[in-house]
Amino acid sequence: MTNLFQKFAVRFYEGNKNIIKTLVRQPLKPRWIWFEVTDLCNSHCTHCQIWAKKEHAQPLTLAEIREIFSDPILKNVEGVINSGGEAVLHPDIIEILTIEHELFPKASLNLSTNGIWADRVLQVAEEAIKKGIQLNVSISLDGVGERHDQIRGVPGNFQKVDFLIAHLKELRAQYPQLLTITAGLTLSRLTINEYWKVKEYCQVVGVDELIVQWYNQSSFYGNEARSTEDESDIREELKKIINDQPLSTTRERWLKLLNGKSIKFNCFAGNSFFAMKCDGTIVPCLTYWDNVIGNARNQSVSEIWHSAQAAQVRQIVAHCPGCLNSWGLGWSASTNFYPRIAFFMKHPQEIIKRLKAGK
């Protein structure tokens, strides 16, 4: 309990400091990074067109990644999500994880995967863990059996995922403090009838957590044209699924959105966190994928962070109507901390639950 209150006090102090600094337009130091390791993808998802895009001609080299992540402004990074594309398609993904661990030794690292190259994912996870890297493997799972394959566009994908989870569990049993396994379902018209099946499957196979993700529409995915689709006919079923999720600030905002209410919040994209493309281009998040802050191949992250362009992009983000991106919303809430206080005041049972869980 003492550790929890100490953590609370630190976050409370930092939250107030962060709010004051943003009010006077002073940039914060980044604490989280979403990294597009590669823009190559071996899926053919119905809801995403990343696989159809032309790959970048000059992705960052290992030396460039090390130099970028060595910038002093990143010394307090707490977490890195390594995504894509499909992260394990990068031939040096193990070396990338090693660099991140060396430069951010206290950070938790996440490896996002579609599971198609299951053997490669297992190899990466095992080598990373043996180096003492705390790793979460996050596996896309939009259905069970052939339905997953139909949505993801690759026959046999579910079988690969099933194989991957089974062998990751064996690895987790050897390194319970270093490896977690999560599954991510993108909730949309395509997957709404699969949620309950996926939930049951995850419980049976022993996935640590099933994360239901908002169907984000942006140029990153190449699905912007679908933003006008009417979902009124499935709204009640969506509410049932969201109500089935654990209590969280994301759950509460999602229900507000489905009820036609504003979900705007104090977002810290481009401030306490950022997204970096495979060529070193830094943007605030996936929603503002085309709003470039700078390129870390040409300038240091510190220079980019304190530039006039960065200040301009932060003002654009400030007018965002809000989103339900799981990491963007979560990292913003952690930066501010007042949304978390309000959440715990509304749901005091969650404090007891987390105390029992030792969190």
N, C-alpha and C positions, 0 to 999 in steps of 0.2 A: 504493500500500500504506500509505503514511503516513496518508493521509486515512481509510482504513478503521480503522486502529488508534486514531486520534484519536476517531473516531466511537464505537468500541468503549469507549474510556476514559470518554467523556462519558456514554454510555448506562449503563455499569456504575455510575458515580457516582450518576447520577439514579435508577437502579433501586433501589439501596440506600437512598437518601434517601426514595424513594416508599414503600418497604416500611416503613421506620421511622415515617414520618408516618401511614400507615394503621393501624399497630399501636397508636399513641396516639390514633387517631381524629381526626387532623387532615386536613381535605380538601385534595386536590391541586388545582392549577389545570388547568382543562380544556385539552387539546391537540387534541382532535378533536371534530367535531360531525356528527351525522347530522340533516339538516333535511328535514322533510316540507314541501316548498315549497307543495304543494297536495294536498288529499285527493280531487280530481277524477281520474278515470281513464277512459280510452276503450278499455281492454281489457275482456274478459269472461272472464278466466282461470278454468279449471276448478278450480285448486288455491287460488284466492284470491278473496275476496268484497269487496275494497275498492270495486270498481266498483258494487256493489249498495247501498253505504251512502249515506246522505244527506249532501250536502256541508255543510261548516261555514259558518254564516251570516256570520261575521265573521273572515275570515283576516287575518293581519297586513298592515298597509300597508307601503309602502317606507320611510316615515319611522320606523315602529316597528321594522322589521328593522334599519335603520341604528343606531337608538338601542340596541337590544339587543346587537348585535354590537360596539358601541363600548365596552362595559363593560370596564374595565381588567383584570378577571380573565381575559379572553379574549385578551389581547395575545400570548400564546405559541401560539395555535392553528396547527397544522401542516397540517391537512386538513379539508375539508368535503365531505360527500357530499350532494348535492342530489337528493332523491328525491320520491316521492309515494305514492300516485297517480302521475300522469304529469307530471313537472316542467315540460315545455314547454307544458302547457296553461295555465300561469300567464302572463298577458299581459305581465308585467314580469320574466320570467326573466333576460333579458339584464342588466337593471338590478340584479337581485339578485346575479348573478355579479360585476358591477362593484363593488358595495358590498363584497362579500366580499374581492375582490382588493385594494381600497383599504385595508381594515381589517386584512387578513391577507396582506400582500404576499408573504410567503415560503411561504404555504400552497399545496398542490396542491388543485385543485378537481375534483370528480367530478360529472358530469351523468348520472343514470340515466334510461334511456328504453326504451320498448317499440318505438320506431321507426315507429309508425303515422303520426305527423306528420313524416315524413322531411324534407320541405322546411324545416319549422320548425326541426328539430334542426340541419340544415346552416347555416341562417341564424344561429342562436344560436352555434354553434361558430365560424363564421367571424368574427362580430363580436367574440366573446370573445378569440379568438387575436390579432386585429389590435390589441387593447388590451394585448397582452402577457400575457394570462392563461394560465397552465399548466393545461391541461384534459384530463381523461380522459373520454371518452364511453363509457359502459357500456351495452351493448345486450342486452336479454333475448332469448335464443334457446333455445327448448325443443324444437326439432325442425327438420327440413329439409322445405321444401315445404308441402304441405297438412297434414301432421301438426302442424307448428308452429301453423298457423292454427286447427286443431281444439282444441289445448290452450289457446291464447290466446283463442279465441272470436271472432276477427275474420277474415273471409275477406280474403285479399290481404295479410295482415300480413307473411308471409315475403318476398313480393315487395318490400314497402316496406323491410324490413330489408336485403335484398340491394342495393337501390338506394342506401340510406343508407351502407352499408359501402363500396361502390365510390366514392362521391363524397367520403366522409371520407378515404379513402386518397389521393385527389388533393390534398386539403387538407393532409394529413399530410406529403406530399412537399414542400410549400412551407414548412411549419413543423414540421420533425421534432423540434425541441426543445420544442415547446409542446403538441403533440397526440398522445395515444395512444388506441388503439381496443381496447376489451375486449368480450368477449361473456360472458354469464352464463347457465348452464344450471342450473335448479333440479332436482336429482336426486330423483326419486320414482318410484312405480309408473307414473306417466303418461309419464315421459321415459326410463326405463331402456333401452328399446330404441332410443332415438334418439341416445344419447351418442356412439357410434362414428361415426355419420353427421355429427353436428354437429362433432365433432373434425376429421374429414377436410375438411368444408366450411370451417372456420376456417383450416386450414392452406392450403387452396387460395386463398382470397380475401385472405389476409394480415392477419388479425386479430392484434394484438400478443399477446393472451393470452386463452385460454378459461378462465373461472373456474367450476368446478363448485361449486354452492352447496347447502348443507344445506336440506332442506325444513323450514323453521321453522314452528311452529304456535303462534299467539297470537291475542289479540283484535285485534291490529293488522290481521292478514290476514282475520279472521273465520273461521278454519278450525280452531278449538280442538277441535271435536268429533271431528276425525280422529286425535287423538293416541293413540287406543287401537287403531288399525288394525294388524293383524298383518302383518309384512313378512318372516316367516321363510322364505317360499317364494322370495323374491328376494334373500335375504341374500348368497348366494355370488356372484351376478352383481354386486351392489353392491360387494362386496369387490374384484372384478376391476377395476371402474371406479375405485375409490378407489386401488388399487395402481398404476393407470396415471397417477395425478397426480404432479406434481413433488414431491420431498421437501419437507416442511414440518411444522410443529407441528400444523397443522390436519389434514393427512393422517394423522399418527400417532394423533391423538385419535379421528378418525373410525373408523379400524380398531379401536381399543380399544372404541368404542361398539358396533360390529358384532359384536365378540367378547364382548359382555356385561360389559365392564369399566367402571369409573368414569372419567368424563372431567372431574371437578371440577377447577377451577383457580382461582387467585387473580384474581378478576374485578374490574376497576376501572370498571365501568359506574356512572355517577353520581358519578364521581370524576375520572378523567382524560379522560373523554368522556361525552357525553349525547346523547339524541335530543330534538328539539324539534318539536312538532306545529305545524301551520299557523296555529294561534291563539295560539302562544307558550307553550303548556303544555310544561314540561320533565319528561321521564321518563328513567330510566336507560338503557333499551334497548327493543328491540321485544318481547322476552320479557316484560318487566315494563311493558308499555304502559299499564296501568291504575294503576300505582303512581306517583302524581303527586308530584314534588318541589316544584313551584311553577309560577307563570305569570309569564313575563317581561314580559307586558303590564301586570301590576299591581305587580311588584317588579323591582328590578335583579337581574341574574344573580348579582352578588356577594352580595346579601342572601339570595337563594334558596340559594346554595351553602353558606352558613354557618348555615342555619336548622336548627331542631330536626327539622323534617320531612325535610330532606335527610339528616340523620344517621340517622333512623329507616329511610329507604328503603335507605341503604347497608347497614344491618344485614340487611335482607331479601335484598339482592343477595348478601351474604356467605354465605348459606345455599343459594344456587342450586346445583343438582347439576351444572351445567355445560352448555354448548351448543357448537354449531359455527358460529355466526354468524360469517361471514368477517371483518367489520370489528371486531366486539366481541372476538373471540378474538385477532385480530392486534393491536389497540390495547392490550389487556391485557398481551399478551406483550411489547410494546414498553415499556410502563410499568414492568413488573417486571424484564424483561431476563434473569432467570435461566432461564426456559424456553428462551430463544434460546441461552444459553450451553450448556445441556444438549444442545440440538439439535445445535449445531456440534461439541461433543465426541463425540457419537454419529456424526455424519456430517462428518468433517473435509474430505471432498472438496468439500463445499458451500462451504467457505471459499475454496478454490482457484478454484472455479467463479465465485464472486462477485468475487474479485480480478480474474480475467480479464475479467469483464463491467464492471469499473470501479465496482462498487457498494460 
